[in-house]
Amino acid sequence: MSAQKISKKELLLILERHPARVDMLPAGQRAIVTLFLNGRSFRMLAKNAGVNEATVARRLRKIVSRIISDDFLAALSQDDMSKEKIEIIRDYFINGLSVKAIAKKTGISRYRVSKIIRQLKYPSRFIGTP
C-alpha cells in the first residue's frame, strides 16, 4: 500500500489497529498521531504546528507507511531482541534514520548496524549467525 494512496479514513483505521507500534514512535510523531486519533482535523493540526495542511497529511501517511512496513513487522517477529536491536529497529524503520546516523547515535560501527538490519530484514539468511 503506497503512502500516497492511503485515505484519511484508512489512516485512522490503521493507527487505531496498531497502538503498540504507535507507542514506539518518537514523542513528536506520537503527539501528532494521538491528536489525529482524538478527532483533530488536518487543518487543526496544521494550525497548531504552524505548518501547511498538506505537510500534516504527508507526515501522517509517512508514519503509517513505516509502521505497516513488512520489514518492520519481520524485524519485530524475532525472539532474541536485545535493547540494542530494538533501538536500531526503532531508529531505522520508525524514525527513518540512516545507517550512518544510527551508528553515530549508538556508538556502534556502521558495519555492525548494517549487519543487524540485514539480519532483521532477512532472518532466514543468517540462521546460526551470532
N, C-alpha and C positions, 0 to 999 in steps of 0.2 A: 504494500500500500504506500503510494507516494505521499510525502508530506504535503505536497501541493493539492492533492485531491481529497484531503480529509475535511469534511464539512464541520461546521461549528457543533452540530448535534453529535457527530461521531467523536469529536474531540472530548466532549463532555462524557459520553458513554465509556470511552477508553480510559479516561482518567478516573472515573468512578469505579471501574473494574480492577484497577491496579493501584490501590492505596499504598501498598508496601513499596512499590517502585517509586511512587511519588515521594515517599518519606526519605528515599535515598538521594533526592535532588539537593543541590546546594540551596541555602536559605533563600536567596533571591528568586530562584526559579520556583521553589516550593511555595513562596508567598504569592507569586503570580497565579500558579495553579490553584491554590487554596481560594483566592479571591474569585477566580473564574468559576470554581466549583460551587461557591456560595452565591452564585447568581449574578455576578457582576458582568456587565457587557464589555465588549472590546473597547467601546468608546469610553466607558467609565475608567477602565484600567489604564487606557492611554492617557486620559486626562490626569489621573493621579500620578502616573510615572513621567509625565511630561514628554511623551513620545507620540508618534503617529499611530493611529488605529491599526494600520496595516503592519506596523512593527510588532505590536502586541500579538496579532494573529499569527504572524510568521514565527515569533518566538514560541508560542504555544504549540504550533504544528511541529516545530523542530524538537521541542521537548517530547512530544508524543511519539514522534518517529524514533527517537532514541530509546524510549522505554519499551517500545514494542519490537525493537530490533531483534532479529533471530540470533545475532552474535551475543547480544546482552543476555538473552534467555539461555543460550547454550552455556555461557560462562557461569550463570547463576546455578545451573543444574549440577555442577560438580560438588563432590562431597568434601574434599580436602581444602577448604577455603581458609587460608591464613589471613590475618589482618592486612598483610602486605598485598595479597591478591585482591582482596575486597576493595582496598584503596585504589589499586590500579584499575579495576573494573569500573569503579565509580568515575575516576578521572578520565578514562578512555571512552567508555560507552555513554555515560551520562553527561559529564562536563565537556566532552569533546576535545580534551587536551591532546596534544601531540605526544609522541613517544619521548621526544626531547624534553618537553615541558614536564612530563611525569618524572623522568629521570632526574631532572634538576630539583623538582619539588621533594622527591623521596630520598634523594641521595643514592639511588641505585643506578648502575650503568645502563646506558641505552640498550646495549645488547641484552641485558637481563630483563629489562622491561619488555622489549620486543619478543623475547622468548616466552615470557609469561603470557603475553597477549596471544601469541600464536598457539600456545598450549590451551588457552581458554577458548579460542575460536575453533580449533581443530583438535579436540582431545584424543580422537582415535589414532592420530599420527604419533602421539607421544606416550602411548601406554608403556609403562615401565620406566619412563624417564623421570629422574628426580627434579 
